[in-house]
Amino acid sequence: MSKSRAQKKAETSAQLIAAARKSFFKVGYAETSMDKLCASVGVTRGALYHNFGGKEGLFEAVVREIDHEMGERLLEIGGDDTSLEAFVKVCRAYLTFALEPEIQRIVFKDAPSVLGQRLRDIDAQSSLDPLTEAIADLINRKIFSDVNPQALAVLLNGAMIDAALWIASQPDKDSSFNSAANALEQIIRQLAINHKQD
């Protein structure tokens, strides 16, 4: 049974994303050659442009794939635990991504210059809804003060991605992670200060 055009396109896209991901990690966005990439997968440059519109579109697809994986990992870390401690743990876990070489290089070093605001849009698309839901639950259970959960989610999400970008840019990343994670945890716990005083 022959494959449909859609199946072939999906397979080609997956192969290009996998090959590009390896190259973007190994040599970076600027040094990745589209000709070499296409040759390694056995497709024409036209197939790359047809599927992704060009190098930047392919890079964005890689970033979206990694971002999705990050989100899945955070959901696993949180699990069914809806406590304040679990919320803190998940938020700190996001910052650890800046220490992982592949994510660090692609998402937190190359993506800001290549994608600009789109990096934040991609991050927000995957992060804001679950973050808003978790905050709303903490508010409903009187653990957080009564604030707009979506507004707080936007503020915390912005703080976390900026902290991750900062960690990735520092020479001593482990020390920077500890400083940023501790500061983030302190901010979150301050939101729950009324709960602790009761």
Rosetta constraint file for C-alpha pairs under 8 A:
AtomPair CA 3 CA 7 HARMONIC 5.99 0.50
AtomPair CA 3 CA 8 HARMONIC 6.42 0.50
AtomPair CA 4 CA 8 HARMONIC 6.32 0.50
AtomPair CA 5 CA 9 HARMONIC 6.11 0.50
AtomPair CA 6 CA 10 HARMONIC 6.11 0.50
AtomPair CA 7 CA 11 HARMONIC 6.16 0.50
AtomPair CA 8 CA 12 HARMONIC 6.11 0.50
AtomPair CA 9 CA 13 HARMONIC 6.05 0.50
AtomPair CA 9 CA 51 HARMONIC 7.37 0.50
AtomPair CA 10 CA 14 HARMONIC 6.14 0.50
AtomPair CA 11 CA 15 HARMONIC 6.18 0.50
AtomPair CA 12 CA 16 HARMONIC 6.15 0.50
AtomPair CA 12 CA 43 HARMONIC 7.78 0.50
AtomPair CA 12 CA 47 HARMONIC 7.96 0.50
AtomPair CA 13 CA 17 HARMONIC 6.08 0.50
AtomPair CA 13 CA 48 HARMONIC 7.91 0.50
AtomPair CA 13 CA 51 HARMONIC 6.50 0.50
AtomPair CA 14 CA 18 HARMONIC 6.13 0.50
AtomPair CA 15 CA 19 HARMONIC 6.17 0.50
AtomPair CA 15 CA 41 HARMONIC 6.46 0.50
AtomPair CA 16 CA 20 HARMONIC 5.85 0.50
AtomPair CA 16 CA 37 HARMONIC 7.46 0.50
AtomPair CA 16 CA 38 HARMONIC 7.31 0.50
AtomPair CA 16 CA 41 HARMONIC 6.63 0.50
AtomPair CA 16 CA 48 HARMONIC 7.55 0.50
AtomPair CA 16 CA 58 HARMONIC 7.84 0.50
AtomPair CA 17 CA 21 HARMONIC 5.89 0.50
AtomPair CA 17 CA 58 HARMONIC 6.78 0.50
AtomPair CA 17 CA 61 HARMONIC 6.95 0.50
AtomPair CA 17 CA 62 HARMONIC 5.86 0.50
AtomPair CA 18 CA 22 HARMONIC 6.53 0.50
AtomPair CA 18 CA 62 HARMONIC 7.98 0.50
AtomPair CA 19 CA 23 HARMONIC 6.39 0.50
AtomPair CA 19 CA 37 HARMONIC 6.65 0.50
AtomPair CA 19 CA 40 HARMONIC 7.63 0.50
AtomPair CA 19 CA 41 HARMONIC 7.22 0.50
AtomPair CA 20 CA 24 HARMONIC 5.85 0.50
AtomPair CA 20 CA 32 HARMONIC 7.92 0.50
AtomPair CA 20 CA 37 HARMONIC 6.74 0.50
AtomPair CA 20 CA 58 HARMONIC 7.51 0.50
AtomPair CA 20 CA 59 HARMONIC 7.42 0.50
AtomPair CA 20 CA 62 HARMONIC 7.36 0.50
AtomPair CA 21 CA 25 HARMONIC 6.16 0.50
AtomPair CA 21 CA 59 HARMONIC 7.96 0.50
AtomPair CA 21 CA 62 HARMONIC 6.00 0.50
AtomPair CA 22 CA 26 HARMONIC 6.06 0.50
AtomPair CA 23 CA 27 HARMONIC 5.77 0.50
AtomPair CA 23 CA 28 HARMONIC 6.70 0.50
AtomPair CA 23 CA 29 HARMONIC 7.84 0.50
AtomPair CA 23 CA 32 HARMONIC 6.07 0.50
AtomPair CA 24 CA 28 HARMONIC 4.29 0.50
AtomPair CA 24 CA 29 HARMONIC 5.07 0.50
AtomPair CA 24 CA 32 HARMONIC 6.33 0.50
AtomPair CA 24 CA 59 HARMONIC 7.98 0.50
AtomPair CA 24 CA 105 HARMONIC 7.95 0.50
AtomPair CA 24 CA 106 HARMONIC 6.48 0.50
AtomPair CA 25 CA 101 HARMONIC 7.97 0.50
AtomPair CA 25 CA 102 HARMONIC 5.51 0.50
AtomPair CA 25 CA 105 HARMONIC 6.12 0.50
AtomPair CA 25 CA 106 HARMONIC 6.13 0.50
AtomPair CA 27 CA 31 HARMONIC 5.76 0.50
AtomPair CA 27 CA 32 HARMONIC 6.38 0.50
AtomPair CA 28 CA 32 HARMONIC 6.27 0.50
AtomPair CA 28 CA 105 HARMONIC 7.28 0.50
AtomPair CA 28 CA 106 HARMONIC 7.33 0.50
AtomPair CA 28 CA 110 HARMONIC 7.22 0.50
AtomPair CA 29 CA 59 HARMONIC 7.72 0.50
AtomPair CA 29 CA 106 HARMONIC 7.86 0.50
AtomPair CA 29 CA 110 HARMONIC 6.59 0.50
AtomPair CA 32 CA 37 HARMONIC 7.67 0.50
AtomPair CA 33 CA 37 HARMONIC 6.11 0.50
AtomPair CA 34 CA 38 HARMONIC 6.00 0.50
AtomPair CA 34 CA 45 HARMONIC 7.31 0.50
AtomPair CA 34 CA 55 HARMONIC 6.91 0.50
AtomPair CA 35 CA 39 HARMONIC 6.13 0.50
AtomPair CA 35 CA 45 HARMONIC 6.71 0.50
AtomPair CA 36 CA 40 HARMONIC 6.07 0.50
AtomPair CA 37 CA 41 HARMONIC 6.55 0.50
AtomPair CA 38 CA 42 HARMONIC 5.94 0.50
AtomPair CA 38 CA 43 HARMONIC 5.19 0.50
AtomPair CA 38 CA 44 HARMONIC 5.94 0.50
AtomPair CA 38 CA 45 HARMONIC 6.07 0.50
AtomPair CA 38 CA 48 HARMONIC 7.36 0.50
AtomPair CA 39 CA 43 HARMONIC 6.19 0.50
AtomPair CA 39 CA 44 HARMONIC 7.30 0.50
AtomPair CA 43 CA 47 HARMONIC 6.35 0.50
AtomPair CA 43 CA 48 HARMONIC 7.75 0.50
AtomPair CA 44 CA 48 HARMONIC 6.95 0.50
AtomPair CA 45 CA 49 HARMONIC 6.46 0.50
AtomPair CA 46 CA 50 HARMONIC 5.96 0.50
AtomPair CA 47 CA 51 HARMONIC 6.07 0.50
AtomPair CA 48 CA 52 HARMONIC 5.81 0.50
AtomPair CA 48 CA 53 HARMONIC 6.90 0.50
AtomPair CA 48 CA 54 HARMONIC 6.37 0.50
AtomPair CA 48 CA 58 HARMONIC 7.83 0.50
AtomPair CA 49 CA 53 HARMONIC 4.14 0.50
AtomPair CA 49 CA 54 HARMONIC 4.75 0.50
AtomPair CA 49 CA 55 HARMONIC 7.97 0.50
AtomPair CA 52 CA 57 HARMONIC 4.91 0.50
AtomPair CA 52 CA 58 HARMONIC 5.33 0.50
AtomPair CA 52 CA 61 HARMONIC 7.90 0.50
AtomPair CA 53 CA 57 HARMONIC 5.67 0.50
AtomPair CA 53 CA 58 HARMONIC 7.58 0.50
AtomPair CA 54 CA 58 HARMONIC 6.34 0.50
AtomPair CA 55 CA 59 HARMONIC 6.16 0.50
AtomPair CA 56 CA 60 HARMONIC 6.17 0.50
AtomPair CA 56 CA 114 HARMONIC 7.19 0.50
AtomPair CA 56 CA 115 HARMONIC 7.77 0.50
AtomPair CA 57 CA 61 HARMONIC 6.29 0.50
AtomPair CA 58 CA 62 HARMONIC 6.40 0.50
AtomPair CA 59 CA 63 HARMONIC 6.26 0.50
AtomPair CA 60 CA 64 HARMONIC 6.08 0.50
AtomPair CA 60 CA 115 HARMONIC 7.28 0.50
AtomPair CA 61 CA 65 HARMONIC 6.22 0.50
AtomPair CA 62 CA 66 HARMONIC 6.29 0.50
AtomPair CA 63 CA 67 HARMONIC 5.96 0.50
AtomPair CA 63 CA 106 HARMONIC 7.10 0.50
AtomPair CA 63 CA 107 HARMONIC 6.22 0.50
AtomPair CA 63 CA 111 HARMONIC 7.57 0.50
AtomPair CA 64 CA 68 HARMONIC 6.08 0.50
AtomPair CA 64 CA 122 HARMONIC 6.76 0.50
AtomPair CA 65 CA 69 HARMONIC 6.38 0.50
AtomPair CA 66 CA 70 HARMONIC 6.20 0.50
AtomPair CA 66 CA 103 HARMONIC 7.32 0.50
AtomPair CA 66 CA 107 HARMONIC 7.97 0.50
AtomPair CA 67 CA 71 HARMONIC 6.30 0.50
AtomPair CA 67 CA 122 HARMONIC 7.68 0.50
AtomPair CA 67 CA 123 HARMONIC 6.86 0.50
AtomPair CA 67 CA 126 HARMONIC 7.54 0.50
AtomPair CA 68 CA 72 HARMONIC 6.31 0.50
AtomPair CA 68 CA 126 HARMONIC 7.01 0.50
AtomPair CA 69 CA 73 HARMONIC 6.21 0.50
AtomPair CA 70 CA 74 HARMONIC 6.29 0.50
AtomPair CA 70 CA 94 HARMONIC 7.85 0.50
AtomPair CA 70 CA 97 HARMONIC 7.83 0.50
AtomPair CA 71 CA 75 HARMONIC 6.30 0.50
AtomPair CA 71 CA 126 HARMONIC 6.77 0.50
AtomPair CA 71 CA 127 HARMONIC 7.06 0.50
AtomPair CA 72 CA 76 HARMONIC 6.33 0.50
AtomPair CA 73 CA 77 HARMONIC 6.25 0.50
AtomPair CA 74 CA 78 HARMONIC 6.21 0.50
AtomPair CA 74 CA 90 HARMONIC 5.99 0.50
AtomPair CA 74 CA 93 HARMONIC 7.13 0.50
AtomPair CA 74 CA 94 HARMONIC 7.16 0.50
AtomPair CA 75 CA 79 HARMONIC 5.89 0.50
AtomPair CA 77 CA 89 HARMONIC 7.86 0.50
AtomPair CA 77 CA 90 HARMONIC 6.34 0.50
AtomPair CA 78 CA 82 HARMONIC 7.58 0.50
AtomPair CA 78 CA 86 HARMONIC 5.83 0.50
AtomPair CA 78 CA 87 HARMONIC 7.09 0.50
AtomPair CA 78 CA 89 HARMONIC 7.55 0.50
AtomPair CA 78 CA 90 HARMONIC 5.94 0.50
AtomPair CA 81 CA 86 HARMONIC 6.06 0.50
AtomPair CA 82 CA 86 HARMONIC 6.29 0.50
AtomPair CA 82 CA 87 HARMONIC 6.98 0.50
AtomPair CA 82 CA 134 HARMONIC 7.34 0.50
AtomPair CA 82 CA 137 HARMONIC 7.81 0.50
AtomPair CA 82 CA 138 HARMONIC 7.79 0.50
AtomPair CA 83 CA 87 HARMONIC 6.42 0.50
AtomPair CA 83 CA 138 HARMONIC 7.77 0.50
AtomPair CA 84 CA 88 HARMONIC 6.23 0.50
AtomPair CA 84 CA 138 HARMONIC 7.38 0.50
AtomPair CA 84 CA 143 HARMONIC 7.49 0.50
AtomPair CA 85 CA 89 HARMONIC 6.13 0.50
AtomPair CA 86 CA 90 HARMONIC 6.18 0.50
AtomPair CA 87 CA 91 HARMONIC 6.29 0.50
AtomPair CA 87 CA 134 HARMONIC 7.59 0.50
AtomPair CA 88 CA 92 HARMONIC 6.14 0.50
AtomPair CA 88 CA 185 HARMONIC 6.16 0.50
AtomPair CA 88 CA 188 HARMONIC 7.10 0.50
AtomPair CA 89 CA 93 HARMONIC 6.05 0.50
AtomPair CA 90 CA 94 HARMONIC 6.42 0.50
AtomPair CA 91 CA 95 HARMONIC 7.06 0.50
AtomPair CA 91 CA 160 HARMONIC 7.58 0.50
AtomPair CA 91 CA 184 HARMONIC 7.94 0.50
AtomPair CA 91 CA 185 HARMONIC 7.97 0.50
AtomPair CA 92 CA 96 HARMONIC 6.82 0.50
AtomPair CA 92 CA 181 HARMONIC 5.54 0.50
AtomPair CA 92 CA 184 HARMONIC 7.50 0.50
AtomPair CA 92 CA 185 HARMONIC 7.30 0.50
AtomPair CA 93 CA 97 HARMONIC 7.10 0.50
AtomPair CA 94 CA 98 HARMONIC 7.92 0.50
AtomPair CA 94 CA 160 HARMONIC 7.36 0.50
AtomPair CA 94 CA 164 HARMONIC 7.89 0.50
AtomPair CA 95 CA 99 HARMONIC 7.74 0.50
AtomPair CA 95 CA 160 HARMONIC 6.81 0.50
AtomPair CA 95 CA 161 HARMONIC 7.90 0.50
AtomPair CA 95 CA 163 HARMONIC 7.15 0.50
AtomPair CA 95 CA 164 HARMONIC 5.35 0.50
AtomPair CA 95 CA 177 HARMONIC 6.91 0.50
AtomPair CA 95 CA 181 HARMONIC 6.83 0.50
AtomPair CA 96 CA 100 HARMONIC 7.08 0.50
AtomPair CA 96 CA 164 HARMONIC 7.96 0.50
AtomPair CA 96 CA 177 HARMONIC 7.20 0.50
AtomPair CA 97 CA 103 HARMONIC 6.32 0.50
AtomPair CA 97 CA 104 HARMONIC 6.92 0.50
AtomPair CA 97 CA 164 HARMONIC 7.53 0.50
AtomPair CA 98 CA 103 HARMONIC 6.51 0.50
AtomPair CA 98 CA 104 HARMONIC 4.88 0.50
AtomPair CA 98 CA 108 HARMONIC 6.82 0.50
AtomPair CA 98 CA 164 HARMONIC 5.32 0.50
AtomPair CA 98 CA 165 HARMONIC 7.18 0.50
AtomPair CA 98 CA 167 HARMONIC 6.28 0.50
AtomPair CA 98 CA 168 HARMONIC 5.40 0.50
AtomPair CA 99 CA 103 HARMONIC 7.83 0.50
AtomPair CA 99 CA 104 HARMONIC 6.23 0.50
AtomPair CA 99 CA 167 HARMONIC 7.72 0.50
AtomPair CA 99 CA 168 HARMONIC 6.92 0.50
AtomPair CA 99 CA 173 HARMONIC 6.83 0.50
AtomPair CA 99 CA 174 HARMONIC 7.40 0.50
AtomPair CA 99 CA 177 HARMONIC 7.89 0.50
AtomPair CA 100 CA 104 HARMONIC 5.68 0.50
AtomPair CA 101 CA 105 HARMONIC 6.02 0.50
AtomPair CA 102 CA 106 HARMONIC 6.13 0.50
AtomPair CA 103 CA 107 HARMONIC 5.27 0.50
AtomPair CA 103 CA 108 HARMONIC 6.73 0.50
AtomPair CA 104 CA 108 HARMONIC 4.96 0.50
AtomPair CA 104 CA 109 HARMONIC 6.16 0.50
AtomPair CA 104 CA 168 HARMONIC 5.91 0.50
AtomPair CA 105 CA 109 HARMONIC 5.03 0.50
AtomPair CA 105 CA 110 HARMONIC 6.24 0.50
AtomPair CA 106 CA 110 HARMONIC 5.25 0.50
AtomPair CA 106 CA 111 HARMONIC 6.00 0.50
AtomPair CA 107 CA 111 HARMONIC 5.00 0.50
AtomPair CA 107 CA 112 HARMONIC 7.47 0.50
AtomPair CA 108 CA 112 HARMONIC 6.68 0.50
AtomPair CA 108 CA 164 HARMONIC 7.01 0.50
AtomPair CA 108 CA 165 HARMONIC 5.22 0.50
AtomPair CA 108 CA 168 HARMONIC 6.20 0.50
AtomPair CA 109 CA 113 HARMONIC 7.72 0.50
AtomPair CA 109 CA 165 HARMONIC 7.26 0.50
AtomPair CA 109 CA 168 HARMONIC 6.79 0.50
AtomPair CA 109 CA 169 HARMONIC 7.24 0.50
AtomPair CA 110 CA 114 HARMONIC 6.16 0.50
AtomPair CA 111 CA 115 HARMONIC 5.37 0.50
AtomPair CA 111 CA 116 HARMONIC 7.03 0.50
AtomPair CA 111 CA 119 HARMONIC 6.49 0.50
AtomPair CA 112 CA 116 HARMONIC 4.82 0.50
AtomPair CA 112 CA 117 HARMONIC 7.54 0.50
AtomPair CA 112 CA 119 HARMONIC 6.41 0.50
AtomPair CA 115 CA 119 HARMONIC 5.67 0.50
AtomPair CA 116 CA 120 HARMONIC 7.69 0.50
AtomPair CA 117 CA 121 HARMONIC 6.40 0.50
AtomPair CA 118 CA 122 HARMONIC 6.02 0.50
AtomPair CA 119 CA 123 HARMONIC 6.21 0.50
AtomPair CA 120 CA 124 HARMONIC 5.97 0.50
AtomPair CA 120 CA 161 HARMONIC 7.99 0.50
AtomPair CA 121 CA 125 HARMONIC 6.08 0.50
AtomPair CA 122 CA 126 HARMONIC 6.68 0.50
AtomPair CA 123 CA 127 HARMONIC 5.92 0.50
AtomPair CA 124 CA 128 HARMONIC 5.22 0.50
AtomPair CA 124 CA 157 HARMONIC 7.51 0.50
AtomPair CA 125 CA 129 HARMONIC 7.61 0.50
AtomPair CA 126 CA 130 HARMONIC 7.87 0.50
AtomPair CA 127 CA 131 HARMONIC 6.06 0.50
AtomPair CA 127 CA 157 HARMONIC 7.35 0.50
AtomPair CA 128 CA 132 HARMONIC 5.81 0.50
AtomPair CA 128 CA 150 HARMONIC 7.61 0.50
AtomPair CA 128 CA 153 HARMONIC 6.18 0.50
AtomPair CA 128 CA 154 HARMONIC 6.76 0.50
AtomPair CA 128 CA 157 HARMONIC 7.13 0.50
AtomPair CA 129 CA 133 HARMONIC 6.17 0.50
AtomPair CA 130 CA 134 HARMONIC 6.16 0.50
AtomPair CA 131 CA 135 HARMONIC 6.19 0.50
AtomPair CA 131 CA 153 HARMONIC 5.73 0.50
AtomPair CA 131 CA 157 HARMONIC 7.93 0.50
AtomPair CA 132 CA 136 HARMONIC 6.00 0.50
AtomPair CA 132 CA 149 HARMONIC 5.47 0.50
AtomPair CA 132 CA 150 HARMONIC 5.16 0.50
AtomPair CA 132 CA 152 HARMONIC 7.63 0.50
AtomPair CA 132 CA 153 HARMONIC 5.21 0.50
AtomPair CA 133 CA 137 HARMONIC 6.20 0.50
AtomPair CA 133 CA 149 HARMONIC 7.68 0.50
AtomPair CA 134 CA 138 HARMONIC 6.38 0.50
AtomPair CA 135 CA 139 HARMONIC 6.18 0.50
AtomPair CA 135 CA 144 HARMONIC 7.68 0.50
AtomPair CA 135 CA 149 HARMONIC 5.66 0.50
AtomPair CA 135 CA 152 HARMONIC 7.75 0.50
AtomPair CA 135 CA 153 HARMONIC 7.12 0.50
AtomPair CA 136 CA 140 HARMONIC 6.07 0.50
AtomPair CA 136 CA 149 HARMONIC 5.29 0.50
AtomPair CA 137 CA 141 HARMONIC 6.25 0.50
AtomPair CA 138 CA 142 HARMONIC 6.33 0.50
AtomPair CA 138 CA 143 HARMONIC 5.15 0.50
AtomPair CA 138 CA 144 HARMONIC 5.55 0.50
AtomPair CA 139 CA 143 HARMONIC 5.71 0.50
AtomPair CA 139 CA 144 HARMONIC 4.67 0.50
AtomPair CA 139 CA 145 HARMONIC 6.13 0.50
AtomPair CA 139 CA 146 HARMONIC 5.87 0.50
AtomPair CA 139 CA 147 HARMONIC 7.65 0.50
AtomPair CA 139 CA 149 HARMONIC 7.80 0.50
AtomPair CA 142 CA 146 HARMONIC 7.75 0.50
AtomPair CA 142 CA 195 HARMONIC 6.85 0.50
AtomPair CA 143 CA 192 HARMONIC 5.58 0.50
AtomPair CA 143 CA 194 HARMONIC 7.66 0.50
AtomPair CA 143 CA 195 HARMONIC 5.25 0.50
AtomPair CA 144 CA 191 HARMONIC 5.63 0.50
AtomPair CA 144 CA 192 HARMONIC 4.70 0.50
AtomPair CA 144 CA 193 HARMONIC 7.87 0.50
AtomPair CA 144 CA 194 HARMONIC 7.59 0.50
AtomPair CA 144 CA 195 HARMONIC 7.01 0.50
AtomPair CA 145 CA 191 HARMONIC 6.41 0.50
AtomPair CA 145 CA 192 HARMONIC 6.62 0.50
AtomPair CA 145 CA 194 HARMONIC 7.13 0.50
AtomPair CA 147 CA 151 HARMONIC 7.95 0.50
AtomPair CA 147 CA 152 HARMONIC 7.28 0.50
AtomPair CA 148 CA 152 HARMONIC 6.30 0.50
AtomPair CA 149 CA 153 HARMONIC 6.02 0.50
AtomPair CA 150 CA 154 HARMONIC 6.21 0.50
AtomPair CA 151 CA 155 HARMONIC 6.36 0.50
AtomPair CA 152 CA 156 HARMONIC 6.10 0.50
AtomPair CA 153 CA 157 HARMONIC 5.82 0.50
AtomPair CA 154 CA 158 HARMONIC 6.03 0.50
AtomPair CA 155 CA 159 HARMONIC 6.21 0.50
AtomPair CA 156 CA 160 HARMONIC 6.12 0.50
AtomPair CA 157 CA 161 HARMONIC 6.28 0.50
AtomPair CA 158 CA 162 HARMONIC 6.10 0.50
AtomPair CA 159 CA 163 HARMONIC 6.01 0.50
AtomPair CA 160 CA 164 HARMONIC 6.12 0.50
AtomPair CA 160 CA 184 HARMONIC 7.79 0.50
AtomPair CA 161 CA 165 HARMONIC 6.15 0.50
AtomPair CA 162 CA 166 HARMONIC 6.13 0.50
AtomPair CA 163 CA 167 HARMONIC 6.11 0.50
AtomPair CA 163 CA 180 HARMONIC 6.29 0.50
AtomPair CA 164 CA 168 HARMONIC 6.19 0.50
AtomPair CA 165 CA 169 HARMONIC 6.37 0.50
AtomPair CA 166 CA 170 HARMONIC 6.43 0.50
AtomPair CA 166 CA 176 HARMONIC 7.96 0.50
AtomPair CA 167 CA 173 HARMONIC 5.49 0.50
AtomPair CA 167 CA 176 HARMONIC 5.45 0.50
AtomPair CA 167 CA 177 HARMONIC 5.82 0.50
AtomPair CA 167 CA 180 HARMONIC 7.76 0.50
AtomPair CA 168 CA 173 HARMONIC 6.47 0.50
AtomPair CA 169 CA 173 HARMONIC 7.77 0.50
AtomPair CA 170 CA 176 HARMONIC 6.91 0.50
AtomPair CA 172 CA 176 HARMONIC 6.23 0.50
AtomPair CA 173 CA 177 HARMONIC 5.91 0.50
AtomPair CA 174 CA 178 HARMONIC 6.31 0.50
AtomPair CA 175 CA 179 HARMONIC 6.29 0.50
AtomPair CA 176 CA 180 HARMONIC 6.06 0.50
AtomPair CA 177 CA 181 HARMONIC 5.80 0.50
AtomPair CA 178 CA 182 HARMONIC 5.95 0.50
AtomPair CA 179 CA 183 HARMONIC 6.18 0.50
AtomPair CA 180 CA 184 HARMONIC 6.04 0.50
AtomPair CA 181 CA 185 HARMONIC 6.08 0.50
AtomPair CA 182 CA 186 HARMONIC 6.16 0.50
AtomPair CA 183 CA 187 HARMONIC 6.30 0.50
AtomPair CA 184 CA 188 HARMONIC 6.31 0.50
AtomPair CA 185 CA 189 HARMONIC 6.10 0.50
AtomPair CA 186 CA 190 HARMONIC 6.12 0.50
AtomPair CA 187 CA 191 HARMONIC 6.65 0.50
AtomPair CA 188 CA 192 HARMONIC 6.91 0.50
AtomPair CA 189 CA 193 HARMONIC 6.28 0.50
AtomPair CA 192 CA 196 HARMONIC 6.56 0.50
AtomPair CA 193 CA 197 HARMONIC 6.36 0.50
AtomPair CA 194 CA 198 HARMONIC 6.38 0.50
